[in-house]
Amino acid sequence: MANKRPRIAVDAMGGDFGPRVVIPGALHAAKAKKIDIVLVGDKPRLEEELAAFGARAQGVEIVHASQVVEMEEKPSEALRKKKDSSIQVAVNLVRDGQVDGVISAGNSGATLASAMFSIGRVPGVERPALATFMPTEKSHFVLIDVGANVDCKPFHLLQFGIMADVLARSMLGIQNPRVSLLSIGEEQGKGNLQVKEAFELMRASSLNFVGNVEGRDLFTGDVDVVVCDGFVGNVVLKQSEGLASSLGRLLKGELRRGFFGKIGTMLALSSLKRFSRLVDYAEYGGAPFLGLEGICLVCHGASNSKAIANAINMAAKFVEGNANEHLVKDIAANINLTVARKKYRSADPEPTS
């Protein structure tokens, strides 16, 4: 895998802006990082968009899909009624081994459901999970799960920690990531029953488990992986995005008040730009759906071309780093998973998204 160019399928019809944003992002990634791109969607429209960039000579391939899953559609209905949607066709390319990974800024629920059913799970993984990178005072940390599974067992949180540990090693270059559980207190006995039992499982695993972390300490940079269920993680993610945006606007508003404020704005301009980049979701582009047999990244619906390019780059890095192979090995190395599966499996609800 590492000896060939990564080949990534892109749902060209997905997102709020569709091909006019997806295509330039895909072309930029293909040219800058030497990645083969397969655009999936309405072929005549994609050819028309590509012609504007003179891109056919670059070897970008198009695979036709006659349907599009709209952002408001229910995933179950999309799976049943739109089998030739751009999301489904792109995911099927991964399943059939024609590409190494897929990215989509389209309907996230439909993307997760399609990937789950078509690509399948890594052996031993009960619940694939969405992970994302969050900025800290020092660098970044991995937050998992951020929305794929709102109801989880302690065993699932352990698996999330193992998957995020692999992600932190492969994407952030951290040799021995510090893994933590999000709870209402740092002490071992804090949290609900789910967190307390997950604490014991993680402590007995091969992870570098450093205990609980409180919400106020997420951004200090003292942990590298934060584990929670998808309900809590999604709240944390969206609250953080909203807070960062509001702080940026408040800061700009204060700096622009009066003559000296405007002078201060000019002097602080480079710092403001660095801050904007730090909290911009487009810097990483997408949230990897970990635990699948193939590589799948879900992008923000409002993704711009920069976010698309960075998501493709991340998918390619997964391919080059053999991330899924490392994930399989790490799961197999944890005897706790076998014990935990027997303990919790009988009462497992179905995955949610």
N, C-alpha and C positions, 0 to 999 in steps of 0.2 A: 504493500500500500504506500509506503513512504517513498518508493522509487518511481512513482508515477505522479502526474499532475492530478490534484484533486478534481473531481467532477461533481458539481453541485447543481441540483435542480432548484429552480426558483419559480414559485407561484407568481407569475407575472401579472395576474389579474387581481391579486389580493391587496388589501389596504384601502385607505380612504382615497388614494390618488391613482391607484392602478398602474398601468404600463408607463405612463409619462414620468413617474418617479422611480419605479422599479428598474426599468431598462437602463437609464444612465448610471444608477448605482451598480447594477450587475456588470455593465461594461467597464466601469472604473476598476472593480475588483478583478475582473478577468485580465485587464491590461497590467495593473500594478503588481499583482501577486501570482500571475501565471496560473490561473484557475480556469478550467473548462466549465462553461455555463450552458445549462439546458433550460431555456425559457419555456414555461408551460402556460398555455392559454389560447385565445382566439388567434389562429395563425395569420389570417389576413391583416388583422389589426396590429399584431406584433411585427409583421414584416414591414408595414407602413411606418411604425415607430422606429424600427431599426434603420430603415432607409434614410431617415433624417440624420442619423449619426454615421452613415456610411460604414456600418458595422458588419456587414455580411462577410467581408474578407477576413475578419478576425476569427471565423470559425464558430460563431455562436450558433447553437442548434435550437430549433424550435420544435416542440412537441404539441400537437393540437389538442385542445380540450374545448368541448362545445358548450360547457356550462360554467357558471360562476356561482359560488356560494355567497350570498349577501351577508353583510355583517350582522343583521338582526335575526337571521334564520336559526332555528334550533338545530344543534348538531345531529340529533337522532334523525330528524327529517331530511337533513342534507345527506346523510349517509345512505338513507333509503331511496331518496328520489333523485339525487344528483350524482350518479356513479361516474359520470364523465366530467365532473367539475375539475377545475384547474388544481384545486387542493388534492383531490383524490388521485388524479392522474400523476401528479408530482410525487406523492407518497408511494404510489405503486411502482414508480421507477426505482425507488430505493429498495422496495421489497423484491423486485426482480433482478437486482444487482446491476442495473444499467447506470446508476449514479451512486456516489458515496454518501450523499446527504441531501437534505431538503430544507429550504427556508420559506416561510410564508408570513406576510403581514395581514393576511385575511382573517376570517372568522376564527378566533383562537380555539373555541370549543370544538369546531368542526375539524380543525387541524389536529388537535390532540386526539380526538376520537378516531380520525382516519389513520393517524400514525399508530395508535394503540392496536387497532384491529388489523391493519395491513402489514405493518413492519413486525409487530410482536415484541415481546419483552425479552431482555437478557435472562438466561436461565437463573432462577433463584430470586429474581426481582418480583415482588408482589405488586408494587405500585410505582410506575414511572412518575417522576416529579419534575416540576419546573424550578429552575434555579436562576438567579440573577446576581449581578455584581453590584455592590453598593460602595460608595466612597466613604472613607474614614479620614481622620486627622493625619494618618500615616500613609495609607495606601488604599486597598479595597478589601472587602470580605465577600464571601458567597452566602446568600440567603436562600434557603430551601425549606419548604415548598412555598411557592408564591401564588398558588391558585389551582393546581391540578387536582388536589385531594383535600376536600374540606373536612372530611371525617376520617380520622386515622387511628390506628392502634399503635401502642408503644413500639412494636416490632417495625412498623413502617418508618417511624422516626429514626430508628437505628439505620435502616437501609438508606434513608435520605442522607444521613451523615456520612455513610460510606461513599455514596455517589458524589456528594459535594467535596469530599476529601480528594477524590480523583480529579475533579474539576479544578480545585485550587492548585493541585500539583501541576496539571497539564497547562492551564491557562495563566495562572498567576506566578508560576515558577516557585512555589513554596514547597520546600522539601518535606517538612513535617507539620502540616497545617494544624492549628489549634482549633479543635472542634468544640462547640458549646451548644447548650439547649436554651432557647428563649423561655424565660420564666418570670415570675413576679418577685423573685428574690434570688440572691446568689447562693444561699445555703442549700444543702443537699435536700432537705425536707420540704422545700418550697415548691408550690405548683399544684396542679390538679393531679388526679390519679394517672392520667396519660403521661404527664411529664415525669412524675416520680418513678414510674416503672421504666420509662425510656432511659432515665438517668442510670439505673442499675445496669441495663443492657449495654449502654455505651461505655460505662466504666469498665465492664468486663470484656469489651471488644478490643480489637487491635488498633483502634483509633487513638490519636493523641487527644483524649477527652479532657477538657479543662473545667468542666462543670457547667453550672447555669450562668446565664448572662441576663441582666435586666435591660429593658428597653432604653433606658437613659444612657447605657454604656455601649450601645451598638456601634457608635461612630467614633469611639476612642482609638480604634486600631489595635486593641488588645486581644482580639480573637480573629481567626481567619475564616471560620465557617459557623454560621448560626442556623440551627435546625428548629423548625416548628411545623405545625400542620398548615395546609393551604389556606384555611380561613384566616388564621392569624397572620400568616405571611403576606397575603394579599392586602390586608389592612395596613400592615407595616409599610409595604412597598408604596401604596398609593398615598398614604399619609406623608411619607418621606418625599415623594415627588412633589406633592402639593406644597409642603413646607419649604422645600428648596426654591420653588418658583416664587412663592410669596416673599421669602427673604430677599431674593434677588430683586424683586420689584420694589420692596421697601427700601433696600439699600440704595438703589438708583434714585428713588424719589427723594431720599434725604440728601444725597450728594448733590442733587440738582437745585436745591433750595438756596437762592441767593447767589451773589457774585462769588463768594469764597467757596461755596458748595460746588459751583460749576468748575472752578479752578481745581478743586479736589477731585472732581470726576475725571478731568483730563489727566491728572497725575496718577489716579488709581485705575485708569482704563485697562492697562495690561493685566492688573490683578483681577479686575472684574471679568475679563475674558477667560482667564485661567479658572476662575470660580465657575463660570458658565459651562466650560468644558467638563469640569469635575462632576457636575450634577446632571449633565446631559445624557439621556438614555441612548442617544445616537452613537456615543463613543464606543459602546459594545454592540449595539445593533439589535441583539435578540436574546431571548431567554432559552437556553438549551433544555430540551425535554429529555431528561436523563433516565436511563434504564431500558432504552429500546435497543433492538438488534441493529438498528441503523441510526444515523445522525439526523436530528430534527430540531430546528430552531424556530421559535415563535416570535415574531416582531410586533412592535407596537403598531396599531392600526394607522396612526398618524405618522408613520416612519417617513423620513425624507430619504433622498438618494444616498446620503452619507450613512444613515443607519442601515440601509440595505447592503451597501458595500461592506460595512463592518461586520454585519451578520454573516455574509458569505465568507469573509476572511476568517471568522471564528469557526465556522463549519469546516473550512479547509484545514485549520490548525488542529481540530479534532481528528481529522483523517490522518494528517501527517504524524500526529503524536500517538496514534493507535489508542485513543482514550477508551474505547469500548473494551479492548482487550485487557487493559489495566483494571477496568471496572469488574470484569468477570473474575479476574484473579483475586481482587480484594474481597469480593463477596464470598468466594470459595474459601478464603482464608479465615473467615469468621464463623467458628463453630456455634456462636450464639444464635446465628440466623436459623439453624436447624432446630434448636431448642425453642426459640421464640415462635417459629412458624407453627409448631405443634401446639403451642400454648394458646395462640391467638387466632388461628386460621378459621376455626369453626364458626366464629361470630363475625367474620369480616363482611362489611357491607360492600357493595359494588363501588368501583372508583367513580369519582365525581369530577366535573370540570366546570 
